[in-house]
Amino acid sequence: MKQVFRSRAALILGWVWMVFAALNAVDLVVRYSGPESMVAGAVLAVITALVYITCLRPGVVLAEDGVLVRNPFRDTFLPWTAVDDVTVSHSIKITSGDTVVRCWTPQTSGRERASAARRARPARTGGRFRTEATPTKGEQAAAQLLAGKTHADWVAEQIAERAESARRAAAFAAAQTAGAAGASGTAKAPGSGTAPAAGDAGDAGDAGRAPIRLTWAPAAMIALLGALAVVVAAVVVS
């Protein structure tokens, strides 16, 4: 199952701007007045491209075979078996060997971290008698699960759990393959010493580790080129 995580505030801001930009673009076309309209259109195009690249495009996508980190200009795909560590400071950092991938979104602000810390504190009662309804067991479990955690912390946990599950599955499959190969070799040549060494299974797992894919984002490039084309047209007309 594919899951996409983004900043909710950035997503709302981005779509609000897109609607605003579309209405203004229509107005500029209907009330075209020469160079002034072209300059206004160029400014609108540049801001819209930047809003798309920084607010709407970034995200963290959890797929069956790995995690896709969509940053403003680049996409980084890490297979689950290539994820070594996941940490959270201001942003989520995924480590794979010597490579560290920083996720543009979701991020954690100081205010969000402080709010999460307040949620982790035990609730205080103001008097002898309760004035609030007692939460159900499900609500209590959900509160304990989210207490002290931000959205970025929760996403990082999902990445780490999936990576750990994938590593266990890969290690189990490698052990089964090595065991089958050893049994086959023993059956064919008893005592010949052709059984695999103890470290062969681990070496095979490392050799079969899928590589990280880092690519430029075509959509971001198209947005920038489109904005640049409008700017050039405005300069020529004016």
ZADO-1210 file (C-alpha; in nm, 4 decimals, padded with zeros to 6 digits):
<atoms>
<atom x="00.0000" y="00.0000" z="00.0000" code="MET" pos="1"/>
<atom x="00.1359" y="00.3413" z="-00.0987" code="LYS" pos="2"/>
<atom x="00.1333" y="00.6228" z="00.1559" code="GLN" pos="3"/>
<atom x="00.2157" y="00.9873" z="00.0822" code="VAL" pos="4"/>
<atom x="00.3167" y="01.2256" z="00.3607" code="PHE" pos="5"/>
<atom x="00.3314" y="01.6027" z="00.3152" code="ARG" pos="6"/>
<atom x="00.3104" y="01.9211" z="00.5158" code="SER" pos="7"/>
<atom x="-00.0586" y="02.0012" z="00.5569" code="ARG" pos="8"/>
<atom x="00.0072" y="02.3752" z="00.5976" code="ALA" pos="9"/>
<atom x="00.2245" y="02.3876" z="00.2854" code="ALA" pos="10"/>
<atom x="-00.0326" y="02.1893" z="00.0882" code="LEU" pos="11"/>
<atom x="-00.3160" y="02.4254" z="00.1848" code="ILE" pos="12"/>
<atom x="-00.1033" y="02.7327" z="00.1144" code="LEU" pos="13"/>
<atom x="00.0033" y="02.5904" z="-00.2204" code="GLY" pos="14"/>
<atom x="-00.3487" y="02.5194" z="-00.3432" code="TRP" pos="15"/>
<atom x="-00.4783" y="02.8551" z="-00.2219" code="VAL" pos="16"/>
<atom x="-00.2054" y="03.0239" z="-00.4227" code="TRP" pos="17"/>
<atom x="-00.2790" y="02.8098" z="-00.7292" code="MET" pos="18"/>
<atom x="-00.6433" y="02.9180" z="-00.7254" code="VAL" pos="19"/>
<atom x="-00.5388" y="03.2817" z="-00.6777" code="PHE" pos="20"/>
<atom x="-00.2838" y="03.2550" z="-00.9603" code="ALA" pos="21"/>
<atom x="-00.5361" y="03.0944" z="-01.1975" code="ALA" pos="22"/>
<atom x="-00.7924" y="03.3707" z="-01.1377" code="LEU" pos="23"/>
<atom x="-00.5300" y="03.6391" z="-01.1914" code="ASN" pos="24"/>
<atom x="-00.4000" y="03.4706" z="-01.5049" code="ALA" pos="25"/>
<atom x="-00.7497" y="03.4707" z="-01.6529" code="VAL" pos="26"/>
<atom x="-00.7906" y="03.8372" z="-01.5599" code="ASP" pos="27"/>
<atom x="-00.4577" y="03.9267" z="-01.7245" code="LEU" pos="28"/>
<atom x="-00.5589" y="03.7518" z="-02.0449" code="VAL" pos="29"/>
<atom x="-00.9049" y="03.9121" z="-02.0548" code="VAL" pos="30"/>
<atom x="-00.7753" y="04.2604" z="-01.9695" code="ARG" pos="31"/>
<atom x="-00.4476" y="04.2424" z="-02.1566" code="TYR" pos="32"/>
<atom x="-00.2822" y="04.5832" z="-02.1694" code="SER" pos="33"/>
<atom x="00.0572" y="04.5181" z="-02.3270" code="GLY" pos="34"/>
<atom x="00.3887" y="04.5275" z="-02.1391" code="PRO" pos="35"/>
<atom x="00.2280" y="04.5888" z="-01.7985" code="GLU" pos="36"/>
<atom x="00.0247" y="04.2699" z="-01.8270" code="SER" pos="37"/>
<atom x="00.3290" y="04.0730" z="-01.9415" code="MET" pos="38"/>
<atom x="00.5387" y="04.1920" z="-01.6475" code="VAL" pos="39"/>
<atom x="00.2592" y="04.1054" z="-01.4042" code="ALA" pos="40"/>
<atom x="00.2236" y="03.7671" z="-01.5718" code="GLY" pos="41"/>
<atom x="00.5977" y="03.7036" z="-01.5409" code="ALA" pos="42"/>
<atom x="00.5928" y="03.7804" z="-01.1686" code="VAL" pos="43"/>
<atom x="00.2883" y="03.5590" z="-01.1251" code="LEU" pos="44"/>
<atom x="00.4540" y="03.2740" z="-01.3181" code="ALA" pos="45"/>
<atom x="00.7768" y="03.2876" z="-01.1158" code="VAL" pos="46"/>
<atom x="00.5958" y="03.2880" z="-00.7804" code="ILE" pos="47"/>
<atom x="00.3636" y="03.0084" z="-00.8937" code="THR" pos="48"/>
<atom x="00.6578" y="02.7931" z="-01.0027" code="ALA" pos="49"/>
<atom x="00.8316" y="02.8464" z="-00.6690" code="LEU" pos="50"/>
<atom x="00.5140" y="02.7673" z="-00.4743" code="VAL" pos="51"/>
<atom x="00.4651" y="02.4461" z="-00.6711" code="TYR" pos="52"/>
<atom x="00.8274" y="02.3378" z="-00.6229" code="ILE" pos="53"/>
<atom x="00.8451" y="02.4137" z="-00.2507" code="THR" pos="54"/>
<atom x="00.4870" y="02.3495" z="-00.1314" code="CYS" pos="55"/>
<atom x="00.3019" y="02.1100" z="-00.3608" code="LEU" pos="56"/>
<atom x="00.5702" y="01.8805" z="-00.5048" code="ARG" pos="57"/>
<atom x="00.7714" y="01.7732" z="-00.1972" code="PRO" pos="58"/>
<atom x="00.6625" y="01.4665" z="-00.0088" code="GLY" pos="59"/>
<atom x="00.7658" y="01.1303" z="00.1308" code="VAL" pos="60"/>
<atom x="00.6108" y="00.8328" z="-00.0477" code="VAL" pos="61"/>
<atom x="00.6173" y="00.4896" z="00.1167" code="LEU" pos="62"/>
<atom x="00.5753" y="00.2192" z="-00.1476" code="ALA" pos="63"/>
<atom x="00.5981" y="-00.1591" z="-00.1405" code="GLU" pos="64"/>
<atom x="00.9593" y="-00.1679" z="-00.2588" code="ASP" pos="65"/>
<atom x="01.1034" y="00.1416" z="-00.0923" code="GLY" pos="66"/>
<atom x="01.0707" y="00.5040" z="00.0108" code="VAL" pos="67"/>
<atom x="01.0662" y="00.7898" z="-00.2421" code="LEU" pos="68"/>
<atom x="01.1813" y="01.1271" z="-00.1109" code="VAL" pos="69"/>
<atom x="01.0507" y="01.4085" z="-00.3294" code="ARG" pos="70"/>
<atom x="01.2491" y="01.7235" z="-00.2565" code="ASN" pos="71"/>
<atom x="01.2038" y="02.0500" z="-00.4525" code="PRO" pos="72"/>
<atom x="01.4388" y="01.9622" z="-00.7405" code="PHE" pos="73"/>
<atom x="01.5360" y="01.5993" z="-00.6921" code="ARG" pos="74"/>
<atom x="01.3765" y="01.2608" z="-00.6308" code="ASP" pos="75"/>
<atom x="01.5620" y="01.0017" z="-00.4252" code="THR" pos="76"/>
<atom x="01.4411" y="00.6430" z="-00.4134" code="PHE" pos="77"/>
<atom x="01.5795" y="00.4169" z="-00.1415" code="LEU" pos="78"/>
<atom x="01.4875" y="00.0469" z="-00.1383" code="PRO" pos="79"/>
<atom x="01.3833" y="-00.0672" z="00.2074" code="TRP" pos="80"/>
<atom x="01.6913" y="-00.2881" z="00.2441" code="THR" pos="81"/>
<atom x="01.9126" y="00.0154" z="00.1745" code="ALA" pos="82"/>
<atom x="01.7764" y="00.2166" z="00.4695" code="VAL" pos="83"/>
<atom x="02.0231" y="00.1916" z="00.7586" code="ASP" pos="84"/>
<atom x="01.8945" y="00.4573" z="00.9982" code="ASP" pos="85"/>
<atom x="01.6224" y="00.7219" z="01.0293" code="VAL" pos="86"/>
<atom x="01.6560" y="01.0233" z="01.2597" code="THR" pos="87"/>
<atom x="01.4541" y="01.3395" z="01.3184" code="VAL" pos="88"/>
<atom x="01.5819" y="01.6820" z="01.4180" code="SER" pos="89"/>
<atom x="01.4217" y="01.9692" z="01.2317" code="HIS" pos="90"/>
<atom x="01.3680" y="01.7375" z="00.9358" code="SER" pos="91"/>
<atom x="01.3762" y="01.3644" z="00.8689" code="ILE" pos="92"/>
<atom x="01.7185" y="01.2250" z="00.7755" code="LYS" pos="93"/>
<atom x="01.7495" y="00.8829" z="00.6126" code="ILE" pos="94"/>
<atom x="02.0949" y="00.7228" z="00.6205" code="THR" pos="95"/>
<atom x="02.2090" y="00.4614" z="00.3718" code="SER" pos="96"/>
<atom x="02.5766" y="00.3798" z="00.4035" code="GLY" pos="97"/>
<atom x="02.7657" y="00.7051" z="00.3527" code="ASP" pos="98"/>
<atom x="02.4626" y="00.8747" z="00.1960" code="THR" pos="99"/>
<atom x="02.2303" y="01.0948" z="00.4017" code="VAL" pos="100"/>
<atom x="01.8996" y="01.2012" z="00.2456" code="VAL" pos="101"/>
<atom x="01.7195" y="01.4947" z="00.4091" code="ARG" pos="102"/>
<atom x="01.3454" y="01.5149" z="00.3540" code="CYS" pos="103"/>
<atom x="01.2053" y="01.8591" z="00.2698" code="TRP" pos="104"/>
<atom x="00.8760" y="01.7602" z="00.4296" code="THR" pos="105"/>
<atom x="00.7348" y="01.6867" z="00.6802" code="PRO" pos="106"/>
<atom x="00.9401" y="01.9057" z="00.9140" code="GLN" pos="107"/>
<atom x="00.9158" y="01.9780" z="01.2848" code="THR" pos="108"/>
<atom x="00.9000" y="02.3315" z="01.4227" code="SER" pos="109"/>
<atom x="00.9904" y="02.4340" z="01.7762" code="GLY" pos="110"/>
<atom x="00.6256" y="02.5093" z="01.8496" code="ARG" pos="111"/>
<atom x="00.5141" y="02.1680" z="01.7291" code="GLU" pos="112"/>
<atom x="00.7853" y="02.0001" z="01.9369" code="ARG" pos="113"/>
<atom x="00.6766" y="02.1946" z="02.2472" code="ALA" pos="114"/>
<atom x="00.3123" y="02.1018" z="02.1850" code="SER" pos="115"/>
<atom x="00.4075" y="01.7354" z="02.1563" code="ALA" pos="116"/>
<atom x="00.5992" y="01.7584" z="02.4833" code="ALA" pos="117"/>
<atom x="00.2927" y="01.9048" z="02.6566" code="ARG" pos="118"/>
<atom x="00.0784" y="01.6187" z="02.5284" code="ARG" pos="119"/>
<atom x="00.3229" y="01.3723" z="02.6807" code="ALA" pos="120"/>
<atom x="00.2724" y="01.5145" z="03.0304" code="ARG" pos="121"/>
<atom x="00.0104" y="01.3461" z="03.2496" code="PRO" pos="122"/>
<atom x="-00.3204" y="01.5291" z="03.2695" code="ALA" pos="123"/>
<atom x="-00.3940" y="01.7219" z="03.5887" code="ARG" pos="124"/>
<atom x="-00.7279" y="01.7263" z="03.7639" code="THR" pos="125"/>
<atom x="-00.8430" y="02.0543" z="03.9155" code="GLY" pos="126"/>
<atom x="-01.0514" y="01.9183" z="04.2066" code="GLY" pos="127"/>
<atom x="-01.2097" y="01.6221" z="04.3723" code="ARG" pos="128"/>
<atom x="-01.4751" y="01.5644" z="04.1100" code="PHE" pos="129"/>
<atom x="-01.4200" y="01.4911" z="03.7429" code="ARG" pos="130"/>
<atom x="-01.5841" y="01.7350" z="03.5051" code="THR" pos="131"/>
<atom x="-01.4685" y="01.5652" z="03.1821" code="GLU" pos="132"/>
<atom x="-01.5759" y="01.2366" z="03.0309" code="ALA" pos="133"/>
<atom x="-01.3401" y="00.9465" z="03.0899" code="THR" pos="134"/>
<atom x="-01.1684" y="00.8498" z="02.7605" code="PRO" pos="135"/>
<atom x="-01.2179" y="00.5007" z="02.6262" code="THR" pos="136"/>
<atom x="-00.9366" y="00.2458" z="02.6113" code="LYS" pos="137"/>
<atom x="-00.8964" y="00.3092" z="02.2388" code="GLY" pos="138"/>
<atom x="-00.8673" y="00.6832" z="02.2931" code="GLU" pos="139"/>
<atom x="-00.6171" y="00.6291" z="02.5727" code="GLN" pos="140"/>
<atom x="-00.4070" y="00.3995" z="02.3524" code="ALA" pos="141"/>
<atom x="-00.4115" y="00.6517" z="02.0680" code="ALA" pos="142"/>
<atom x="-00.3115" y="00.9333" z="02.3053" code="ALA" pos="143"/>
<atom x="-00.0217" y="00.7271" z="02.4425" code="GLN" pos="144"/>
<atom x="00.0904" y="00.6391" z="02.0918" code="LEU" pos="145"/>
<atom x="00.1021" y="01.0035" z="01.9795" code="LEU" pos="146"/>
<atom x="00.2159" y="01.1562" z="02.3085" code="ALA" pos="147"/>
<atom x="00.5429" y="01.3423" z="02.2698" code="GLY" pos="148"/>
<atom x="00.5605" y="01.2783" z="01.8944" code="LYS" pos="149"/>
<atom x="00.5319" y="01.5184" z="01.6048" code="THR" pos="150"/>
<atom x="00.4129" y="01.4340" z="01.2561" code="HIS" pos="151"/>
<atom x="00.7747" y="01.4008" z="01.1414" code="ALA" pos="152"/>
<atom x="00.8510" y="01.1615" z="01.4293" code="ASP" pos="153"/>
<atom x="00.5559" y="00.9433" z="01.3333" code="TRP" pos="154"/>
<atom x="00.6570" y="00.9346" z="00.9639" code="VAL" pos="155"/>
<atom x="01.0161" y="00.8481" z="01.0599" code="ALA" pos="156"/>
<atom x="00.8874" y="00.5575" z="01.2688" code="GLU" pos="157"/>
<atom x="00.6887" y="00.4254" z="00.9734" code="GLN" pos="158"/>
<atom x="01.0008" y="00.4369" z="00.7544" code="ILE" pos="159"/>
<atom x="01.2164" y="00.2657" z="01.0178" code="ALA" pos="160"/>
<atom x="00.9598" y="-00.0100" z="01.0801" code="GLU" pos="161"/>
<atom x="00.9197" y="-00.0902" z="00.7112" code="ARG" pos="162"/>
<atom x="01.2966" y="-00.0921" z="00.6588" code="ALA" pos="163"/>
<atom x="01.3475" y="-00.3266" z="00.9547" code="GLU" pos="164"/>
<atom x="01.0779" y="-00.5630" z="00.8257" code="SER" pos="165"/>
<atom x="01.2377" y="-00.5649" z="00.4793" code="ALA" pos="166"/>
<atom x="01.5847" y="-00.6381" z="00.6231" code="ARG" pos="167"/>
<atom x="01.4492" y="-00.9277" z="00.8277" code="ARG" pos="168"/>
<atom x="01.2718" y="-01.0706" z="00.5241" code="ALA" pos="169"/>
<atom x="01.5870" y="-01.0345" z="00.3110" code="ALA" pos="170"/>
<atom x="01.8048" y="-01.1987" z="00.5784" code="ALA" pos="171"/>
<atom x="01.5583" y="-01.4860" z="00.6116" code="PHE" pos="172"/>
<atom x="01.5485" y="-01.5385" z="00.2342" code="ALA" pos="173"/>
<atom x="01.9299" y="-01.5278" z="00.2135" code="ALA" pos="174"/>
<atom x="01.9607" y="-01.7812" z="00.4956" code="ALA" pos="175"/>
<atom x="01.7148" y="-02.0149" z="00.3243" code="GLN" pos="176"/>
<atom x="01.9021" y="-01.9837" z="-00.0056" code="THR" pos="177"/>
<atom x="02.2356" y="-02.0487" z="00.1619" code="ALA" pos="178"/>
<atom x="02.0923" y="-02.3474" z="00.3493" code="GLY" pos="179"/>
<atom x="01.9468" y="-02.4964" z="00.0319" code="ALA" pos="180"/>
<atom x="02.2757" y="-02.4463" z="-00.1532" code="ALA" pos="181"/>
<atom x="02.4716" y="-02.6041" z="00.1309" code="GLY" pos="182"/>
<atom x="02.2395" y="-02.9032" z="00.1476" code="ALA" pos="183"/>
<atom x="02.2632" y="-02.9512" z="-00.2272" code="SER" pos="184"/>
<atom x="02.6420" y="-02.9326" z="-00.2225" code="GLY" pos="185"/>
<atom x="02.6640" y="-03.1793" z="00.0646" code="THR" pos="186"/>
<atom x="02.4332" y="-03.4233" z="-00.1113" code="ALA" pos="187"/>
<atom x="02.6390" y="-03.4106" z="-00.4303" code="LYS" pos="188"/>
<atom x="02.9824" y="-03.4336" z="-00.2732" code="ALA" pos="189"/>
<atom x="02.9775" y="-03.5496" z="00.0904" code="PRO" pos="190"/>
<atom x="03.2807" y="-03.4314" z="00.2824" code="GLY" pos="191"/>
<atom x="03.4200" y="-03.2385" z="-00.0139" code="SER" pos="192"/>
<atom x="03.4223" y="-02.9088" z="00.1785" code="GLY" pos="193"/>
<atom x="03.2123" y="-02.7263" z="-00.0764" code="THR" pos="194"/>
<atom x="02.9582" y="-02.5990" z="00.1755" code="ALA" pos="195"/>
<atom x="02.9349" y="-02.2160" z="00.1893" code="PRO" pos="196"/>
<atom x="03.1242" y="-02.0328" z="00.4590" code="ALA" pos="197"/>
<atom x="02.9367" y="-01.8748" z="00.7485" code="ALA" pos="198"/>
<atom x="02.9715" y="-01.5244" z="00.6109" code="GLY" pos="199"/>
<atom x="02.8622" y="-01.6105" z="00.2577" code="ASP" pos="200"/>
<atom x="02.4940" y="-01.5477" z="00.3282" code="ALA" pos="201"/>
<atom x="02.5648" y="-01.2005" z="00.4631" code="GLY" pos="202"/>
<atom x="02.7991" y="-01.1206" z="00.1739" code="ASP" pos="203"/>
<atom x="02.5350" y="-01.2339" z="-00.0738" code="ALA" pos="204"/>
<atom x="02.2795" y="-01.0123" z="00.0971" code="GLY" pos="205"/>
<atom x="02.5113" y="-00.7105" z="00.0759" code="ASP" pos="206"/>
<atom x="02.5909" y="-00.7826" z="-00.2888" code="ALA" pos="207"/>
<atom x="02.2202" y="-00.8039" z="-00.3708" code="GLY" pos="208"/>
<atom x="02.1424" y="-00.4762" z="-00.1980" code="ARG" pos="209"/>
<atom x="01.9482" y="-00.2567" z="-00.4391" code="ALA" pos="210"/>
<atom x="02.1138" y="00.0773" z="-00.5217" code="PRO" pos="211"/>
<atom x="01.9752" y="00.4221" z="-00.4424" code="ILE" pos="212"/>
<atom x="01.8280" y="00.6114" z="-00.7371" code="ARG" pos="213"/>
<atom x="01.8787" y="00.9882" z="-00.7462" code="LEU" pos="214"/>
<atom x="01.7165" y="01.1794" z="-01.0328" code="THR" pos="215"/>
<atom x="01.6222" y="01.5342" z="-01.1216" code="TRP" pos="216"/>
<atom x="01.2490" y="01.6013" z="-01.1005" code="ALA" pos="217"/>
<atom x="01.1053" y="01.6607" z="-01.4518" code="PRO" pos="218"/>
<atom x="00.7985" y="01.8422" z="-01.3146" code="ALA" pos="219"/>
<atom x="01.0158" y="02.0925" z="-01.1278" code="ALA" pos="220"/>
<atom x="01.2283" y="02.1541" z="-01.4361" code="MET" pos="221"/>
<atom x="00.9182" y="02.2082" z="-01.6507" code="ILE" pos="222"/>
<atom x="00.7765" y="02.4556" z="-01.3967" code="ALA" pos="223"/>
<atom x="01.1014" y="02.6545" z="-01.3927" code="LEU" pos="224"/>
<atom x="01.1352" y="02.6536" z="-01.7712" code="LEU" pos="225"/>
<atom x="00.7741" y="02.7671" z="-01.8090" code="GLY" pos="226"/>
<atom x="00.8289" y="03.0567" z="-01.5693" code="ALA" pos="227"/>
<atom x="01.1526" y="03.1465" z="-01.7474" code="LEU" pos="228"/>
<atom x="00.9742" y="03.1487" z="-02.0833" code="ALA" pos="229"/>
<atom x="00.7150" y="03.3942" z="-01.9489" code="VAL" pos="230"/>
<atom x="00.9918" y="03.6163" z="-01.8081" code="VAL" pos="231"/>
<atom x="01.1752" y="03.6178" z="-02.1419" code="VAL" pos="232"/>
<atom x="00.8511" y="03.7016" z="-02.3240" code="ALA" pos="233"/>
<atom x="00.7879" y="03.9909" z="-02.0830" code="ALA" pos="234"/>
<atom x="01.1390" y="04.1291" z="-02.1410" code="VAL" pos="235"/>
<atom x="01.0989" y="04.1072" z="-02.5184" code="VAL" pos="236"/>
<atom x="00.7589" y="04.2765" z="-02.5196" code="VAL" pos="237"/>
<atom x="00.8634" y="04.5541" z="-02.2841" code="SER" pos="238"/>
</atoms>
